[in-house]
């Protein structure tokens, strides 16, 4: 049995338990129905928009207010009372960097998991003859959306599997929506992208996928999740529970690709054609600490972190609000 199949089976088992509990008439009323939910304009958050459209949040007594965060650079949201958001979405890399920088956050759920051809380095068609292998990137600039982000972590891993180190390349920060132009103009030799930006770059600027960063040691790599301040979880246990139940149902609904294709153009502003052609990863319907722990451990290995983060100790389900 493959790892993907095994994890899918585990997720399905856990989801069934969660779904059964959601049918209980004893679900308490959320303390904060109008929860402020920090989101980014990426494929990972599609289930939230599906949930909003289908009334899943309302089913659990929630009326979330979406707060759109910036898509470039490190996110350092204030999740304490009166801050920018109550619950936030982000890449695991950014969430763990916040935690190591002193943010007392707990993990509420997983968002997205990479699959083949959902994240990788793209180059201009004119560069095909000059770049035959990853080793040919040595000494060249590579565009990323965040110098301390997931793209650098995954690209570093790709370099290592090809006998290189991070200092063999020069990372250049650009917003996702500017990376394709940076590649086509020659400002960077390659750029790390995620979907739907990869597919859009191929259609609009004739970029091509040069190296997949979701294979080998980073296959099925957990990309992102949801977190809140521990203090918020303690004050609002019913709200946290309602969000987790709604998220589990929304993630399950996102298994229907057609629903994802419908909502993507609404908040990422990509064409329906791109939404239909792009590759999709997985939307885990439960949170297993072993998955985001892979990210934290790779961050420690690459010295993104100075000390190891024990994800289990940061799980809201393990440290119930009280």
C-alpha positions in Angstrom: 0.0 0.0 0.0 1.4 3.4 -1.0 1.9 6.2 1.6 -0.8 8.3 -0.1 -3.3 5.5 0.1 -2.5 4.8 3.7 -2.8 8.4 4.7 -6.0 8.8 2.8 -7.5 5.8 4.6 -6.5 7.2 8.0 -8.0 10.5 7.1 -11.3 8.9 6.0 -11.5 6.9 9.3 -10.9 10.0 11.4 -13.3 12.1 9.4 -16.1 9.6 9.9 -15.7 10.0 13.6 -15.7 13.7 13.3 -18.7 13.8 11.0 -20.7 11.6 13.4 -20.1 14.0 16.3 -21.2 16.9 14.2 -24.7 15.4 14.0 -25.1 15.5 17.7 -27.7 18.0 19.0 -25.5 18.8 21.9 -23.0 20.8 20.0 -22.6 24.0 22.0 -23.1 27.5 20.6 -19.9 29.2 19.5 -18.8 32.1 21.7 -17.6 34.1 18.7 -20.0 33.3 15.7 -18.4 36.1 13.6 -14.9 34.6 13.8 -12.3 36.6 11.9 -10.6 34.2 9.5 -7.2 35.2 7.9 -6.9 33.8 4.4 -4.5 34.0 1.5 -5.4 33.9 -2.2 -4.1 30.4 -2.9 -5.5 27.1 -3.9 -5.1 25.8 -0.3 -8.0 27.8 1.0 -10.6 26.7 -1.6 -12.5 24.6 1.0 -13.3 27.7 3.0 -15.0 29.3 0.1 -16.8 26.1 -0.7 -18.0 26.1 3.0 -19.1 29.7 2.8 -21.1 29.0 -0.4 -22.7 25.8 0.8 -23.7 27.1 4.3 -21.3 24.7 6.1 -20.1 27.4 8.5 -23.7 28.4 9.3 -24.5 24.7 10.1 -22.1 24.9 13.0 -23.2 28.3 14.2 -20.4 30.3 12.5 -20.5 33.4 10.3 -16.8 34.0 9.5 -15.5 37.3 8.3 -12.7 36.6 5.8 -9.6 38.8 6.3 -7.3 38.7 3.2 -3.6 38.7 4.1 -0.7 39.8 1.9 0.6 37.0 -0.3 4.2 37.9 -0.2 6.8 38.0 2.6 6.6 36.7 6.2 3.2 36.9 7.8 3.3 38.0 11.5 -0.4 38.4 12.3 -1.5 39.3 15.8 -3.9 36.6 16.8 -4.5 37.8 20.4 -7.7 39.6 21.3 -8.1 42.7 19.2 -5.5 41.6 16.7 -5.8 41.1 13.0 -7.6 37.8 13.0 -8.9 35.1 15.4 -7.9 32.1 13.2 -5.3 32.3 10.4 -4.3 30.2 7.4 -0.7 30.1 6.2 2.0 27.7 5.1 3.4 25.5 7.8 6.7 27.2 7.3 5.3 30.6 8.3 3.2 29.2 11.1 6.2 27.4 12.6 8.4 30.5 12.2 5.8 32.5 14.1 5.9 29.9 16.9 9.6 29.8 17.1 9.6 33.7 17.2 7.4 33.5 20.3 3.8 33.3 19.1 1.9 31.0 21.5 -0.3 29.4 18.8 -2.0 26.0 18.6 -2.8 24.1 15.4 -6.4 23.7 14.5 -6.3 21.8 11.2 -4.5 21.0 8.0 -5.2 22.8 4.8 -3.4 21.4 1.8 -0.9 18.7 0.8 1.2 18.8 -2.4 0.9 16.3 -5.2 3.1 15.9 -8.3 3.2 18.9 -10.6 1.4 21.2 -8.0 4.6 23.0 -7.1 8.0 23.4 -8.8 10.5 25.4 -10.6 9.5 26.9 -14.0 11.7 28.4 -16.6 11.2 30.2 -19.9 11.0 28.1 -23.1 14.1 29.9 -24.3 16.0 28.5 -21.3 15.4 24.8 -22.2 18.6 24.5 -24.2 20.7 26.2 -21.5 19.2 24.4 -18.5 19.3 20.7 -18.9 19.5 19.7 -15.2 19.1 21.2 -11.8 22.9 21.4 -11.5 22.8 24.0 -14.3 21.1 26.4 -11.9 24.3 26.8 -9.9 25.2 30.5 -9.5 21.9 31.6 -11.0 19.0 33.6 -9.5 15.8 31.8 -8.5 12.6 33.7 -7.9 10.5 32.9 -4.8 7.6 34.6 -3.1 9.2 34.6 0.3 12.9 34.3 1.3 12.0 32.5 4.4 9.1 30.5 3.0 8.0 27.1 1.7 9.5 27.7 -1.8 13.0 28.0 -0.4 12.5 25.0 1.8 11.4 22.8 -1.1 13.9 24.2 -3.5 16.7 23.6 -1.0 15.6 20.0 -0.7 15.6 19.7 -4.5 19.1 21.1 -4.7 20.3 18.6 -2.1 19.0 15.6 -4.0 21.0 16.9 -6.9 24.3 17.3 -5.0 24.0 21.0 -4.3 23.5 23.3 -1.4 21.3 26.4 -0.8 24.2 28.8 -1.3 24.8 27.5 -4.8 21.9 29.6 -6.0 20.7 33.2 -5.4 17.1 33.5 -4.1 15.3 36.6 -5.3 12.0 37.6 -3.7 9.0 38.5 -6.0 5.2 38.3 -5.5 3.6 35.2 -7.0 1.9 37.2 -9.7 5.2 38.7 -10.8 7.3 35.6 -10.9 6.2 34.5 -14.4 7.3 37.9 -15.8 10.6 37.7 -14.0 11.2 34.4 -15.7 10.2 35.5 -19.2 12.2 38.7 -18.9 15.3 36.9 -17.7 15.5 38.6 -14.3 15.6 35.1 -12.8 16.7 31.8 -14.4 13.9 29.9 -12.7 11.0 30.6 -10.3 9.3 28.5 -7.7 5.6 28.5 -8.1 2.5 26.7 -6.9 -0.8 26.2 -8.7 -2.6 27.9 -10.2 0.3 30.3 -10.9 2.2 27.5 -12.6 -0.5 26.7 -15.1 -1.2 30.4 -15.7 2.5 31.0 -16.4 2.5 28.2 -18.9 -0.6 29.6 -20.8 0.2 33.3 -20.6 4.0 33.6 -20.7 5.0 30.2 -22.2 6.9 29.1 -19.2 7.5 25.3 -18.7 7.9 23.2 -15.6 11.6 22.5 -15.1 11.7 20.6 -11.8 8.9 19.2 -9.6 9.4 20.1 -6.0 6.8 17.6 -4.7 8.6 14.4 -5.5 11.2 12.2 -3.9 11.8 13.3 -0.2 9.2 16.0 -0.5 6.5 13.8 -2.1 3.0 14.4 -0.6 4.5 17.3 1.3 2.2 19.1 3.8 2.0 22.7 2.7 -0.3 24.6 5.0 -2.7 24.7 7.9 -4.7 26.7 10.4 -3.8 28.1 13.8 -5.0 30.4 16.5 -3.6 31.9 19.7 -3.7 29.5 22.7 -5.5 32.2 24.6 -8.2 32.5 22.0 -8.7 28.7 22.1 -9.0 28.8 25.9 -11.5 31.6 25.9 -13.6 30.2 23.1 -13.5 26.3 23.1 -16.9 26.1 21.4 -15.8 28.3 18.6 -12.7 26.3 18.0 -14.6 23.1 18.0 -17.2 24.5 15.5 -14.4 25.7 13.2 -12.7 22.3 13.3 -16.0 20.5 12.5 -16.8 22.9 9.7 -13.3 22.6 8.3 -13.4 18.8 8.3 -16.7 18.9 6.3 -15.4 21.6 3.9 -12.2 19.6 3.2 -14.2 16.6 2.5 -16.5 18.5 0.1 -13.3 19.8 -1.7 -12.7 16.2 -2.9 -15.2 17.2 -5.5 -12.9 18.9 -7.9 -15.8 20.7 -9.7 -16.5 22.7 -6.5 -12.9 23.8 -6.3 -12.9 24.9 -9.9 -16.0 27.0 -9.3 -14.7 29.0 -6.3 -11.1 29.6 -7.5 -11.9 32.3 -10.0 -13.9 34.1 -7.3 -11.0 34.9 -5.0 -7.8 34.1 -6.9 -9.0 35.8 -10.0 -7.8 33.1 -12.4 -9.8 32.1 -15.5 -12.1 29.1 -15.5 -9.7 27.6 -18.1 -6.8 27.7 -15.7 -8.9 26.3 -12.9 -9.9 23.4 -15.1 -6.4 22.7 -16.3 -4.3 23.1 -13.2 -3.1 20.2 -11.0 -4.6 19.8 -7.6 -3.1 18.5 -4.4 -5.0 16.9 -1.5 -7.2 18.5 1.2 -6.7 16.4 4.4 -10.0 16.1 6.3 -8.3 15.6 9.6 -5.1 16.7 11.2 -2.4 14.2 11.9 0.6 15.6 13.7 3.0 13.4 11.8 2.3 15.3 8.6 3.2 18.9 9.6 5.9 17.4 11.8 7.7 16.6 8.5 7.8 20.3 7.7 9.1 21.3 11.2 11.8 18.6 11.0 12.9 19.7 7.5 13.0 23.3 8.7 15.3 22.3 11.6 17.5 20.3 9.2 17.9 23.3 6.9 18.4 25.7 9.9 15.2 27.6 9.4 14.7 26.7 13.1 17.2 26.6 15.9 15.3 24.1 18.0 12.8 21.4 17.2 9.1 22.1 17.3 7.0 19.2 18.7 3.8 19.6 16.7 1.9 17.2 18.9 2.3 19.6 21.8 0.8 22.3 19.6 -2.3 20.4 18.6 -5.5 22.0 19.9 -7.0 18.4 20.2 -4.1 17.4 22.4 -4.1 20.5 24.5 -7.9 21.1 24.8 -8.9 24.6 25.7 -9.8 24.8 29.4 
